Every structure is written in C-alpha cells, then in structure tokens.
Amino acid sequence: MTAPILPITAPNKALSLSEHAYLLIRERILKGEIPLGGALSRRKLASELGVSLLPVAEALQRLENEGLVESQPRVGTRVCLPTAQDIRDRYEIREALESQAARLYSQRASTRDRMELEKMADHMDALFNSCNGRNNDREFLYAVNSYHMQFHLRIAEAAGCRPLQQTIEKNHVLILNWLFDVTARPPLPVRFHRDLILAINRGDPEEADRTMRQHVRYGVDAIVSGIGPRTAVESAVRRTK
C-alpha cells in the first residue's frame, strides 16, 4: 500500500536540503498558508527554512515543473494562479486516469482490497463531513486531504496496473486538484466516497468508469467560478503594467 504523505515539520537527515525545502514549501502551499497567486521570495524562504538559496531555488524549480508554482516576468515566482481552462484541463486528465483505474479495479481488486476500500471510504466521508465546522483548521484539513489522496492512490494500486498507478502518482494531478479543492470546492455529499466504492465494487467496469467520472467532475464548475474571477482580475492587472 502506498505510504501516506505526512506533514514534515523537522529536517530529515535522509533527505537532501532541496528535497527538504521542496516538501516544506509544498506543505505550506497545500495548507493554504501561501494562497493561490501568493508571492514566493527565495531569500525569505531560505531564511525561514534555515538553508541557502540554492536548495530553495531547486525546490521552487521542481514545484514549477509540477505546476504548483509559476514564474512570470516582472511578477516573480508565486503559487500558480490557474485560468478556468487550466482547471478544467487538470480535471480532464484526472478523470481519464482515474476512470481507467476504476475500470481495472472493478475487474481485478481482491476481496481484501474491496473491504479495505469500503472502510477507507467510510472514514473518508466521516473526515470530510467533520470539515464543515473546521474550515480554519489548516492542520486538520491538510491531514484530511492527505488521506483523500491516499484513498484514490489505493484504488489505483488495487487496479493491478503498476504503470497506471505510477502515472497517477507522478502526474501530480491529485496534488493540483487538492489545491483547487481546498480553495473553492463546495461541501461534498454525506456518502460521497462510500457510494463510489460500492459502485466500483460491484464488478461492472462500465458502471465503475461512469461513477468515477461523475465523482471526479463533482463541483468542478464551482471551483472554476471560485478561482476564475481572481485569475481574470490578475490578468487585467498584468496587462496594465
């Protein structure tokens, strides 16, 4: 089973300085401590993390390659501020990858996998349902979304196609969707993940594909509406400079 992504709050001697900087900066972004469009100063980050500029520069370059960070002339480096099309494109990639994982899972998952995913789904729904009154608790929301990512990676793992699982992990689309979700997704239905797993556990690949597509698409319009206006304003400001 894929190991969970855990918050890192202290240096890990097994990690390089750039890897350590990368994980810490990514954690701050995913917690919402640095918002969409938020500036990222290399010197400030180096001072706060207690490292030189080089590891921070390497970390920011990696985050830019993954789509979490962007660099703009006369603007500098900042957390990505996606357009509406950017958001829809990312969800389309995720939909394609995870619907195929769901198809394979419905045919290949073991009884143990199915039972484990049902338990994870129940726990996932309980966590999301408890988020409604804790919108400002960044540590809790970070833990919930970490578990959410592991839930979807576990489905991919049980699908039995290692290259597909690795593609989902390396594509970083779950991380980017996490970022968008935290910013603007509406509350989820009470049995959102339970209903997903019950559907794909029935063993019908067509139903599994259809249900996963609906699952991934849920709330995308609200996310686009919530983030899009900021992007439009920012673009207008850049054109006047």
C-alpha positions in Angstrom: 0.0 0.0 0.0 1.2 3.5 -0.8 2.7 5.2 2.3 0.8 8.3 3.4 2.1 11.8 2.7 2.8 13.2 6.2 3.4 16.8 7.2 7.2 17.4 7.7 8.0 19.8 10.5 11.6 19.0 11.2 14.6 18.2 9.0 15.0 14.6 7.9 18.7 13.6 7.7 17.8 11.1 5.0 16.7 13.9 2.7 18.8 16.4 0.7 18.4 20.0 1.6 16.5 20.7 -1.7 14.1 17.8 -1.0 13.5 19.0 2.5 12.8 22.6 1.2 10.5 21.2 -1.5 8.4 19.2 1.0 8.1 22.1 3.4 7.2 24.7 0.7 4.7 22.3 -0.9 3.2 21.7 2.6 2.7 25.4 3.1 1.0 25.8 -0.3 -1.3 22.8 0.3 -2.3 24.0 3.7 -3.2 27.4 2.2 -0.6 29.2 4.2 0.6 30.6 0.9 -2.6 31.3 -1.2 -3.1 30.9 -4.9 -1.1 33.7 -6.5 0.9 34.2 -3.4 4.5 35.5 -3.9 7.4 33.2 -3.1 10.6 35.0 -2.2 13.7 32.8 -2.4 15.6 34.9 0.2 12.7 34.9 2.6 12.1 31.1 2.3 15.8 30.4 2.7 15.8 32.4 5.9 12.7 30.8 7.3 13.8 27.2 6.4 17.4 27.8 7.6 19.0 26.8 4.2 20.9 28.6 1.5 19.4 30.0 -1.7 20.4 27.0 -3.8 18.1 24.4 -2.2 15.2 26.8 -2.3 15.8 27.6 -5.9 15.9 23.9 -6.7 12.8 23.2 -4.7 10.9 26.0 -6.5 12.0 24.8 -9.9 10.7 21.3 -9.1 7.4 22.8 -7.9 7.2 24.8 -11.1 7.8 21.7 -13.2 4.9 20.1 -11.3 2.5 23.0 -11.9 2.2 24.2 -8.3 4.4 27.3 -8.8 4.8 29.7 -11.8 7.3 32.4 -12.7 6.2 35.5 -14.6 8.3 38.4 -16.0 8.0 41.5 -13.7 5.9 39.4 -11.3 8.4 36.8 -10.0 7.7 33.4 -8.6 4.4 32.7 -7.0 1.9 29.9 -6.3 0.1 29.1 -9.6 -3.0 31.2 -10.4 -4.8 29.0 -12.9 -7.2 30.1 -15.6 -10.6 28.4 -15.9 -9.2 26.3 -18.8 -6.2 25.3 -16.7 -8.5 23.9 -14.0 -10.8 22.1 -16.5 -7.7 20.6 -18.3 -6.4 19.2 -15.0 -9.7 17.6 -14.1 -9.9 16.1 -17.5 -6.5 14.5 -17.1 -7.5 13.2 -13.7 -10.8 11.9 -15.0 -9.1 10.0 -17.8 -6.6 8.4 -15.5 -8.9 7.5 -12.6 -11.8 6.3 -14.7 -9.4 3.7 -16.2 -8.1 2.8 -12.7 -11.7 2.3 -11.6 -12.4 0.0 -14.6 -9.4 -2.2 -13.9 -10.2 -2.1 -10.1 -13.7 -3.4 -10.7 -12.3 -6.4 -12.5 -9.1 -7.1 -10.6 -9.4 -5.9 -7.0 -9.2 -8.7 -4.4 -11.9 -9.3 -1.7 -9.4 -7.8 0.8 -8.9 -4.7 -1.4 -12.6 -4.2 -1.6 -13.2 -4.5 2.1 -10.3 -2.2 2.8 -11.5 0.5 0.4 -15.0 0.4 1.9 -13.5 1.1 5.3 -11.4 3.8 3.9 -14.4 5.3 2.1 -16.4 5.4 5.4 -13.5 7.1 7.2 -13.0 9.5 4.3 -16.6 10.6 4.4 -16.5 11.0 8.2 -13.5 13.2 7.8 -15.0 15.4 5.1 -18.3 15.7 7.0 -16.4 16.9 10.0 -14.6 19.6 7.9 -17.7 21.8 7.8 -17.2 23.3 11.2 -13.4 23.4 11.0 -12.8 25.4 7.9 -9.9 27.4 9.5 -8.1 24.4 10.9 -5.3 24.1 8.4 -3.6 21.2 10.1 -6.8 19.1 10.1 -7.7 20.0 6.5 -4.2 19.1 5.5 -4.5 15.7 7.2 -7.9 15.1 5.6 -6.6 15.9 2.1 -3.5 13.8 2.6 -5.8 10.8 3.4 -8.0 11.7 0.4 -5.0 11.4 -1.9 -4.1 8.1 -0.4 -7.6 6.8 -0.8 -7.5 7.5 -4.6 -4.0 6.1 -4.9 -5.1 3.0 -3.1 -7.8 2.4 -5.8 -5.1 2.8 -8.5 -2.9 0.3 -6.6 -5.7 -2.3 -6.3 -6.3 -1.9 -10.1 -3.2 -4.0 -10.6 -1.6 -1.9 -13.3 1.7 -0.6 -11.9 2.4 1.8 -14.8 -1.0 3.4 -14.4 -0.6 3.8 -10.7 2.8 5.4 -11.2 1.4 7.7 -13.8 -1.3 8.9 -11.4 1.3 9.5 -8.7 3.8 11.2 -11.0 1.3 13.3 -12.9 0.7 15.4 -9.7 -2.9 15.9 -10.8 -4.1 14.8 -7.4 -2.0 17.5 -5.7 -3.2 20.2 -8.1 -6.8 19.1 -7.6 -6.2 19.2 -3.9 -5.0 22.8 -4.2 -8.1 23.8 -6.2 -10.5 21.8 -3.9 -9.2 23.5 -0.7 -9.7 26.9 -2.3 -13.1 26.6 -3.8 -14.9 23.2 -3.7 -18.4 23.1 -2.2 -19.2 20.6 0.6 -19.4 17.0 -0.5 -22.4 14.7 -0.2 -22.5 12.8 3.0 -21.8 9.4 1.4 -19.7 10.7 -1.5 -16.9 8.1 -1.2 -19.0 5.3 0.2 -21.2 5.4 -2.9 -18.2 5.5 -5.2 -16.7 2.4 -3.7 -20.0 0.5 -3.6 -20.4 1.2 -7.3 -17.0 0.1 -8.4 -17.1 -2.9 -6.0 -20.0 -4.3 -8.0 -17.6 -5.5 -10.7 -19.1 -3.8 -13.7 -16.3 -1.9 -15.5 -18.8 0.4 -17.3 -20.5 1.4 -14.1 -17.2 1.8 -12.4 -16.0 4.1 -15.2 -19.2 6.2 -15.2 -19.3 6.5 -11.5 -15.6 7.6 -11.2 -16.1 10.2 -13.9 -19.1 11.7 -12.1 -17.1 11.6 -8.8 -14.1 13.5 -10.3 -16.4 16.0 -12.1 -18.4 16.9 -8.9 -18.0 20.6 -8.0 -15.7 21.5 -10.9 -18.0 24.3 -12.1 -18.0 25.8 -8.5 -14.2 25.6 -8.4 -13.9 27.3 -11.7 -16.3 30.0 -10.6 -14.5 30.5 -7.3 -11.0 30.7 -8.7 -11.6 32.1 -12.2 -12.5 35.7 -11.2 -9.2 36.1 -9.3 -7.3 35.0 -12.4 -9.3 37.4 -14.6 -8.5 40.3 -12.3 -4.9 39.3 -12.1 -4.6 39.1 -15.9 -6.1 42.5 -16.3 -3.7 44.0 -13.8 -0.7 42.4 -15.6 -1.9 43.8 -18.9 -1.8 47.4 -17.5 1.8 47.0 -16.3 
